[in-house]
Amino acid sequence: MMETSPVYSVARDASGNAWKALFDLAGGLIREYDQEAMVSVSKFVDQLPSVMNQVTEGVSEFKPTPPENREFCKSSYSVANTLLVKFSVDAIDDTDIIEDILRPRVDSIGGQIKKVVLSGTHLTPCIQDVKWQVGSEYTPADALAQGLKSLALNETRVLSRTIADYFRSL
């Protein structure tokens, strides 16, 4: 394990504290509008120091690793009907590889795999609907916020509909 200098550790801690301060500020704004979003942001912020420490120590993969996942799928997967979702802009996507691994197992149990390619990125499933409360006057900031929110959530809505439609079809 690589040792870090005390100066580096303090800088890393300061960086984590800066993130925490930023999210505390955002949390103050969110708290007024959506308690569920506040809980989500809080959980995210609580994980940041641990993740930042892992990254600074050289961790670039988390557990289980993609090869471990592939091996598990190859030897143990047993879901007959499977939906695979691939996003159009995702540099770390393994959907095609997973489909090739799963196909023989799913075929052997008489199931089927459906793969869809949707517009979006690796983070599309993580986008949350932050409630924006318009004040007593509708301002340009309100219009901008609602427009950006609508654009950001469009891909997530398509994903939700796709999953719901898939389950309805079973």
C-alpha positions in Angstrom: 0.0 0.0 0.0 1.3 3.4 -0.9 1.9 5.9 1.9 0.7 9.4 1.6 2.3 12.4 3.0 0.6 14.3 5.8 0.3 17.3 3.4 -1.4 15.2 0.8 -3.7 13.7 3.3 -4.7 17.2 4.5 -5.3 18.3 0.9 -7.4 15.2 0.2 -9.4 15.8 3.4 -9.8 19.5 2.5 -11.1 18.4 -1.0 -13.6 16.1 0.7 -14.6 18.9 3.0 -15.1 21.2 0.1 -17.4 18.7 -1.6 -19.3 18.3 1.6 -19.7 22.1 2.0 -20.9 22.4 -1.6 -23.5 19.6 -1.1 -24.5 21.1 2.3 -25.3 24.3 0.5 -27.2 22.4 -2.3 -28.9 20.4 0.4 -30.2 23.6 2.0 -31.8 24.5 -1.2 -33.2 21.0 -1.9 -34.4 20.6 1.7 -37.1 23.2 1.0 -38.5 21.3 -2.0 -38.0 17.6 -1.7 -37.1 15.5 1.4 -36.5 12.3 -0.7 -34.0 14.1 -2.9 -32.3 15.4 0.3 -31.9 11.9 1.7 -30.4 10.8 -1.6 -28.0 13.7 -1.7 -27.0 13.0 1.9 -26.2 9.4 1.2 -24.2 10.4 -1.8 -22.2 12.9 0.1 -21.6 10.4 3.0 -19.9 8.0 0.5 -17.7 10.6 -1.1 -14.8 10.6 1.4 -14.5 6.8 1.2 -14.6 6.7 -2.6 -12.1 9.6 -2.9 -9.8 7.7 -0.5 -10.1 4.6 -2.6 -9.4 6.5 -5.8 -6.3 8.3 -4.4 -5.0 4.9 -3.3 -5.2 3.7 -6.8 -8.4 1.8 -6.8 -10.0 2.1 -10.2 -12.3 -0.9 -10.1 -14.9 -1.8 -7.5 -16.1 -5.2 -6.4 -17.2 -7.3 -8.1 -15.1 -6.5 -11.1 -16.4 -6.8 -14.7 -14.5 -10.1 -15.2 -16.0 -11.5 -11.9 -19.5 -10.4 -13.1 -19.0 -12.1 -16.4 -17.8 -15.3 -14.8 -20.8 -15.3 -12.5 -23.2 -14.8 -15.4 -21.5 -17.5 -17.4 -21.8 -20.1 -14.6 -24.8 -19.1 -12.5 -27.3 -16.9 -14.3 -30.8 -18.5 -14.4 -33.3 -15.8 -15.2 -35.5 -16.9 -18.1 -36.6 -13.4 -19.3 -34.0 -10.7 -19.4 -34.0 -7.1 -20.5 -30.7 -5.6 -21.3 -30.5 -1.8 -21.6 -27.6 -0.1 -23.4 -27.1 3.6 -23.6 -26.0 5.4 -26.8 -23.2 7.3 -25.1 -21.5 4.9 -22.6 -17.7 4.3 -22.9 -17.7 1.6 -20.2 -20.8 -0.3 -21.4 -20.5 -4.1 -21.5 -24.1 -4.9 -22.7 -23.0 -6.7 -25.9 -20.5 -8.8 -24.0 -23.0 -9.7 -21.3 -25.6 -10.5 -24.0 -23.1 -13.0 -25.7 -22.4 -14.6 -22.3 -26.0 -14.8 -21.2 -27.5 -16.0 -24.5 -26.5 -19.7 -24.2 -27.7 -19.9 -20.6 -31.0 -18.2 -21.3 -31.6 -20.3 -24.4 -30.9 -23.5 -22.4 -33.7 -22.7 -20.0 -36.2 -21.7 -22.7 -36.0 -18.0 -22.0 -35.4 -14.9 -24.0 -33.2 -11.8 -24.0 -34.4 -8.5 -25.2 -31.9 -5.8 -25.7 -32.8 -2.1 -26.2 -30.5 0.8 -27.0 -31.7 4.1 -25.5 -30.5 7.6 -25.8 -28.4 8.5 -22.7 -25.2 7.9 -20.8 -24.0 5.6 -18.0 -25.5 8.1 -15.5 -29.0 8.3 -17.0 -30.4 5.8 -14.5 -29.0 7.9 -11.6 -30.7 11.2 -12.6 -33.3 12.2 -10.0 -36.4 14.4 -10.2 -35.6 17.4 -8.0 -38.8 19.2 -7.3 -38.6 22.9 -8.2 -41.1 25.1 -6.4 -42.0 28.2 -8.3 -42.2 31.3 -6.1 -45.0 33.7 -6.0 -43.8 35.2 -9.3 -42.7 33.1 -12.2 -39.2 34.3 -13.1 -36.7 33.6 -15.9 -34.8 31.4 -13.4 -37.9 29.3 -12.9 -38.4 28.9 -16.6 -34.7 27.9 -17.1 -34.7 25.5 -14.1 -37.9 23.8 -15.3 -36.6 23.6 -18.9 -33.3 22.0 -17.8 -35.1 19.7 -15.5 -37.4 18.5 -18.3 -34.4 17.9 -20.7 -32.4 16.0 -18.0 -35.4 13.8 -17.1 -36.5 13.0 -20.6 -34.0 10.1 -21.1 -34.8 8.8 -17.6 -38.6 8.8 -18.4 -37.9 6.8 -21.6 -35.9 4.3 -19.5 -38.7 4.0 -17.0 -41.3 3.5 -19.7 -39.1 0.9 -21.4 -38.7 -1.1 -18.2 -42.4 -0.8 -17.3 -43.5 -1.9 -20.8 -41.1 -4.8 -20.7 -42.6 -6.1 -17.4 -46.1 -5.6 -18.7 -45.2 -7.8 -21.7 -44.2 -10.8 -19.6 
